[in-house]
């Protein structure tokens, strides 16, 4: 239980709420698409489980993207067409949600090492 509290305690609640909300939207959208494509509910259960795992891991996947982006771009501000920027953000988040099973362990490891000193009392 210490591991879970350490992981979620290292991330701001606002970030988690926003990421889980966005992940739930992707989950609902893909479940709806899956149900429209296949009316066999029994065969869709493994797909729904994969979608659920992606939704649970999405904030950690998003954390990896945010940290990499902040490292590369820093405090630079870009200006662009709002429609293109929103579409790009949607596409990036969709990819992060889709590959959360592969990307999120990097974010979890990052949080683990970042909070390692805080849990042992070493500053």
C-alpha positions in Angstrom: 0.0 0.0 0.0 3.0 2.3 0.6 3.9 2.0 -3.1 0.5 3.1 -4.3 0.3 6.0 -1.8 3.8 7.0 -2.8 2.9 7.0 -6.5 -0.3 8.9 -6.2 1.1 11.3 -3.5 3.8 12.4 -5.9 1.3 13.7 -8.4 -0.9 16.7 -8.0 -4.6 15.7 -7.5 -5.7 18.2 -10.2 -3.4 16.5 -12.7 -4.8 13.1 -11.8 -8.4 14.2 -12.0 -7.9 15.8 -15.4 -6.0 12.8 -16.7 -8.5 10.3 -15.4 -11.4 12.4 -16.9 -9.7 12.4 -20.3 -8.9 8.7 -20.0 -12.5 8.0 -19.2 -13.6 9.9 -22.3 -11.2 7.8 -24.4 -12.5 4.7 -22.7 -16.1 5.5 -23.3 -15.4 6.5 -26.9 -13.5 3.2 -27.7 -16.0 1.1 -25.9 -18.8 2.7 -27.9 -16.8 2.1 -31.2 -16.1 -1.6 -30.1 -19.8 -2.2 -29.4 -20.8 -0.7 -32.7 -18.3 -2.9 -34.6 -19.0 -6.1 -32.7 -22.2 -7.1 -31.2 -20.6 -10.2 -29.5 -20.2 -8.9 -26.0 -18.3 -12.0 -24.7 -15.5 -11.6 -27.3 -15.3 -7.9 -26.4 -14.5 -8.5 -22.7 -10.7 -8.8 -23.2 -10.7 -5.6 -25.3 -12.7 -3.8 -22.6 -10.2 -5.0 -19.9 -7.3 -3.7 -22.1 -9.1 -0.4 -22.4 -9.7 -0.3 -18.6 -6.0 -0.9 -17.9 -5.0 1.8 -20.4 -7.4 4.2 -18.6 -5.9 3.4 -15.2 -2.3 3.8 -16.5 -3.0 6.9 -18.6 -1.9 9.5 -16.0 1.5 7.9 -15.7 1.9 7.8 -19.4 0.8 11.5 -19.6 3.4 12.3 -17.0 6.2 10.8 -19.1 5.1 13.0 -22.0 4.8 16.1 -19.9 8.3 15.6 -18.4 9.9 14.9 -21.7 8.2 17.9 -23.3 9.2 20.2 -20.4 12.8 19.0 -20.7 13.0 19.6 -24.4 10.9 22.7 -24.8 11.3 24.3 -21.3 9.4 27.6 -20.8 9.2 28.3 -24.6 5.8 29.5 -25.7 4.5 28.6 -29.1 1.7 30.3 -30.9 -0.5 28.5 -33.5 -3.9 27.9 -34.9 -6.2 26.8 -32.1 -7.9 24.1 -34.1 -4.6 22.6 -35.1 -3.2 22.8 -31.6 -6.3 21.2 -30.1 -6.3 18.4 -32.7 -2.6 17.8 -32.0 -3.2 17.6 -28.2 -6.1 15.2 -28.8 -3.9 13.0 -31.1 -1.0 13.0 -28.6 -3.3 12.1 -25.7 -5.0 9.4 -27.8 -1.6 7.9 -28.5 -0.5 8.1 -24.9 -3.8 6.4 -23.8 -3.3 3.7 -26.5 0.2 2.9 -25.5 -0.2 3.5 -21.8 0.7 -0.1 -21.0 4.1 0.4 -22.5 4.8 4.0 -21.5 3.3 4.2 -18.0 6.0 2.0 -16.4 8.5 4.7 -17.3 6.4 7.2 -15.5 5.9 4.9 -12.5 9.7 4.3 -12.3 10.3 8.1 -12.5 7.9 8.7 -9.6 9.4 5.9 -7.6 12.9 7.3 -8.0 11.8 10.9 -7.5 10.1 10.1 -4.2 12.6 7.6 -3.0 14.4 10.1 -0.7 11.2 11.5 0.6 9.9 8.2 1.9 13.1 7.1 3.6 13.6 10.4 5.4 16.7 11.3 3.4 16.5 14.8 1.8 
